[in-house]
Amino acid sequence: MVGKNQIKQIKSLHQKKNRWAEKAFIVEGHKTITTLLEHGLKLHWIGGTADHQHRFVTQEFQVLSPQQLKQVSAMTTPPGSLAVFAIPDTNSLPSQGWIVAIDEVQDPGNLGTIIRLCDWFGIADLVCSKGTVDAYNPKTVQASMGSLAKVRVHYTELSDWLSQIDLPIYGTMLDGQSIYELTWPKQGVLLLGNEANGISPDVIRLLHHQITIPATGHPAAESLNVAMATGLCLGALRHP
């Protein structure tokens, strides 16, 4: 049976400072855990209730009581299995191909969905401002549905990186050229901003192209969710 100290250590990974100090994060549920294992992420620990042990026959599975699982789980209803993985090393920032960048996105569900969209549309790298929510937040991990294994997530000072990169930068704005009228290049940066405030002023000045998703509703909604906007832009540039 798992001891109190190990329970305490796993539970500590709910906090960002502890995740980055330990370079480790929590993943819950058989499907997501299996996806990360299949793509080679380093496993530190795996466990769950006894009725889930048979699903992980190739790993050293530690049995938790339902009460212990509830202690370490970030979910209201724990899915039965939980693992701790190493945070991948992504120190080298991308410089070619299509790259998605996000500026101060705060909602973990939005970030998780954006990671999943990058995976769907074949975007290998997602670059986040330092103020963007943590990609290894349990809610982000849950929303990404295993795509964290296939998309490299980087955190950096966004304006510094953008000012040095030799790629065209396309930023979503309320006023800009329609994404459906653009001739998209073979590579570039697609930049999206904060849910409430959009792209920050110091980053706007670095844009080469201001783009928009045209509204056709009468009257149209005030704005689009940032994850939804990411999906529409990626659909347009991948399938012009």
N, C-alpha and C positions, 0 to 999 in steps of 0.2 A: 504493500500500500504506500502511496505517496505521502511524504512527511509534510509537516506544517511549514518548514523553511522553504521547501520547493514550491508549495502552494503560494507562499508569500512572494517568492521570486517571480513566478509566472504572472501573478496578479499585478506586480509592479510595472509590467510592460504595457499596462493600460495607459501609462503616462509617457508623454513624448520624451521627456528628459531621460527617463530610464531606458526607453527603446534605443535611443541614440548612444547612450553610455555603454549599453550592452551590445549594440549593433544587432539587435534581435527584435522580432515582432511576432504577434500571435495570429494564427490562422484557424478558423473554425469551419467544420463541416467536411464530410468525406470527399465531395467533388472538388472543392477548392484545394484541399490538402493534396489530393492525388495529382491535380494539375501541376502544382508547384514541384512535387516530387518528380513527375515525368519530365519536367524541364530543367531539372538539375539544381534547384535551389538547395542550399545546405540545410539539412535538418538538424536541429539541436535536441528536440524532445517531442514525443508524441504520446498521447494518452486519451482517455475517455472512459465512458461506462463500459462494463463488461460485454454488453450486447453488441458493441461496435468493434470489439477486438478482432473478430474474424475478417474484417474488411482490410486489415493492415498486417497481413501475415509475414511480410518481408521486413517489417520494422519492429524494434523493441518497444512494444506498446505497454504503457503503464496504466493499470486500471485505477479509475477514480470512482468514488461513490457519487451518486447524483448530487449530494450536498457539496462535495468538493468541486465538481464540475461547475456548479452554479457560482461558486466562489471565484473561479478563475475566468469564467465566460464573460464576454461583454454583451451577450444577447439576453433578452428577457426569457426566451425559451432556448436553452443551449441545444445545438444539433446532435450532441452525443460524442463528438470527437474534437480534439483540439491539438494543435501542434505549434511549436516554436521554431521559426526559421531564422537564419542569418539574413540581415539586410544586405542585398547585393552591393558590391563595390562599383560605383558609377562615377568615379572621379574625372574621367576624360569626357569633356563636353563635346557634343556632336558639331560637325561643321559642313555636312553635305547631306543630300537627299531632302525629303520633306520632313520638317521638324515642327511639332506643335509646341507652342510656348504659352504659358498662362501667367497672368499678373495678379497676384493677391487674391486668388480664389479661396474662399473661406469655408465653404460647405463640404464636408467629407464625402457626402453622397455624390455631389457634383464631380469632385475629383475622381472618385472611383469610376463613375460613368465615363468620364473623359479618357481614363486609362483604357477602359474596355473598348471605347470607340477607336482609339489609336490602334489597338490590337486588330479590330475588325477591318480597318482600312489600311493596314500594313504600315503604320507609322512606328518606327523602331524606337524613337527617342521623344520624350516629353520633358521640356525644360521649364522649371517652376521658379518664380521669384522666391526669395527667402521668406517672405511673409505669407506664402501660400500654405494652406493646411497640410499636415504631415501625410504623406502617401501611405504610411504604415499605421495610421490611426485605424483601430478595428472596424469602424464604420466604412472607411475608405476601402480597406481590404475586402470587406463583405460586398460592397458595391462593384468592385472591379471584377468579381467572379473568376478569379484565377489569372486574369490578364496581366497582373503584376509580374508574372513569370516570363512574359514575352515582350514587355515594354520597359525600356530603361528609363527610370525617373531620376532627373538631376535637379539639384537646388543650387542656385547661384544668384549673384547680383545681376538682375536681368539687363539693366541698362548697360553695364560693362560688357556683358557677353554680346548683346545685340550690336553695340558700337564697333565690335571687332570682327563680327562674322561677315564673310563675303558671300552673302545670299540675299535675294530680295525679301523684304519683310512686309507681310500683308497683315494689317490689323483691322479688327472688326470695330466699326463705328456706326453711330446712328445715321450719319450722312457719309456716303461713300459710293463707289461704283458697285453695281449689283454683282454678286458672286456668279450669277448666271450669264453675265455679259463679258466676263473676263476671259482672256486667253492665258490660262495658267501655264507657268513654266514647268520644266521637269523637276525642279527642286526649289526650295524656299522655306521661309518660316511663316507659319500661320499663328498669329498672336491673338489671344482673347483675354479680356480683362475681368475685373472684380464684378461680382453679382450686382452690386448697387451702384458702383461708381465707374465701371468700365476700366479702360486702360489709363494708367496714371500719366500725368503730364510729362514727366521726364522720359517716359517711354514713347509717348505719342510722337515726339519730335524725331524719333529714329525710324519711323515708318516710311517705307517707300511707296506703299499703296494703302489707301484707306478704302475698306470694302464694307458692304452691308448686305443683309438678307432682306430683300424687298418685301414689304407687307402688302397683302392684297385684301385684308379684311376691312370692312367699312362699318364702324370705325375699327381700326386695327388695335391689337393689344399694345400696351405701353412698351413692352420689351419681351425678349425671349430668354428663357433659362440658358445659362452659359453652356451647359452640357448639350442641350438641344441645338444651340447655335454651332457648337463644335461639329456635331454630326452632320448638319446641313452643309457646312463649309467643306468638310472632308468629302462628303458625297459629291459636291460640285467639282472639286479639284481632281478627284479620282475618276470621275465619270463626266467629263465636260461635254 
